[in-house]
Each structure stands twice: as structure tokens, then as C-alpha cells.
Amino acid sequence: MSSPKTLIKRKAAKAVVAHTAHGTVSKVRRQPARATSLLGAGALLGAVVGYLLGRRGAGAPAVPHPAASAVAPAAAPVAPPAGPAVTPVGSAPAAGA
């Protein structure tokens, strides 16, 4: 079962959404031309900002700094050390240990 705080938060969020939707619908009914033009202007502004931010992130490809060294090749794999075998955690110890 949800806590009382969670229920209150859920009811408050539901009330805010309902109030906002009701306000938007009534504003569109009273002043349709103004509401439509403002919504259109907001959508246009959002599209322009999104386009500009997208272009900002899609610049020229990154070029390494001239002073940066080249990436060294990967080292050869190291052989396991010679000696007693290591048992995995939780398994029985080897005989005679």
C-alpha cells in the first residue's frame, strides 16, 4: 500500500494537470486566434532552438591535438603465474590443502 505522502503527491499532480488542461481549453475557447498564434509561436521557437542546439553538437569531426601521442598497441597477454591452482570463491578447497 502506498504511503499517505505518495497519495497526496499523486492527487496534487493530478489536480495540477487537470487545472492546466481546463485553463488551456477555456483560453482557446475565449480567444482562439490569440491562443493559436501563441502556441504556433512557441512551437516555432522550440523548433529553432532545437535545430540550433543540434547544429551546435554536430560540428566538425574532432582532430587530435598535434602534441598528443599515438595510441600504443595492446600489450601481449600475460601467462598465469606458476604455482598452486586458485579455486573459485565458494568451491571446496583442493585435496591436501
C-alpha positions in Angstrom: 0.0 0.0 0.0 1.2 3.5 -0.8 2.2 5.9 1.9 -0.1 8.9 2.7 2.6 11.2 1.3 2.6 9.4 -2.0 -1.2 9.6 -2.2 -1.2 13.3 -1.5 1.5 13.9 -4.1 -0.4 11.9 -6.7 -3.6 13.8 -6.0 -1.8 17.1 -6.2 -0.2 16.2 -9.6 -3.5 15.0 -10.9 -5.1 18.3 -9.8 -2.4 20.4 -11.4 -2.7 18.5 -14.8 -6.5 18.9 -14.7 -6.3 22.6 -13.8 -3.8 23.3 -16.6 -5.8 21.4 -19.2 -9.0 23.2 -18.2 -7.3 26.6 -18.3 -5.8 25.9 -21.7 -9.2 24.8 -23.2 -11.0 27.8 -21.8 -8.3 30.2 -23.1 -8.6 28.7 -26.6 -12.4 29.0 -26.5 -12.3 32.6 -25.4 -9.5 33.8 -27.6 -8.9 31.2 -30.3 -6.8 33.4 -32.6 -4.5 34.6 -29.9 -4.1 31.1 -28.3 -3.4 29.6 -31.7 -0.8 32.2 -32.6 0.9 31.9 -29.2 1.0 28.1 -29.5 2.4 28.4 -33.0 5.0 30.9 -32.0 6.1 28.6 -29.1 6.3 25.6 -31.4 8.3 27.6 -34.0 10.7 28.9 -31.3 11.1 25.4 -29.9 11.9 24.1 -33.4 14.5 26.8 -34.0 16.2 26.3 -30.6 16.3 22.5 -31.2 17.8 23.0 -34.6 20.5 25.3 -33.3 21.4 23.0 -30.5 21.5 20.1 -32.9 23.8 22.0 -35.2 26.0 23.1 -32.3 26.6 19.4 -31.3 27.3 18.3 -34.9 30.4 20.4 -35.5 33.5 19.4 -37.5 35.0 16.0 -36.6 37.4 16.0 -33.7 41.0 16.3 -34.6 43.7 15.1 -32.1 46.0 17.7 -30.7 49.4 17.7 -32.5 51.2 17.1 -29.2 49.0 14.1 -28.4 50.9 10.8 -28.7 49.6 8.0 -30.8 47.8 5.2 -29.0 50.2 2.4 -28.1 49.4 -1.2 -29.3 47.9 -3.5 -26.7 50.3 -5.5 -24.6 50.7 -9.2 -25.1 48.6 -11.3 -22.7 50.4 -12.3 -19.5 50.6 -16.0 -18.7 49.1 -17.0 -15.3 51.7 -17.4 -12.6 53.1 -20.9 -12.0 52.0 -22.4 -8.7 49.0 -23.9 -7.0 45.7 -23.6 -8.8 43.4 -20.9 -7.5 40.0 -22.2 -6.5 36.9 -20.0 -7.3 35.1 -18.5 -4.3 32.7 -20.8 -2.7 34.2 -24.0 -4.0 35.7 -26.8 -1.9 39.5 -26.5 -1.2 41.8 -28.7 -3.2 42.8 -32.0 -1.6 45.7 -31.8 0.7 45.4 -28.0 1.3 
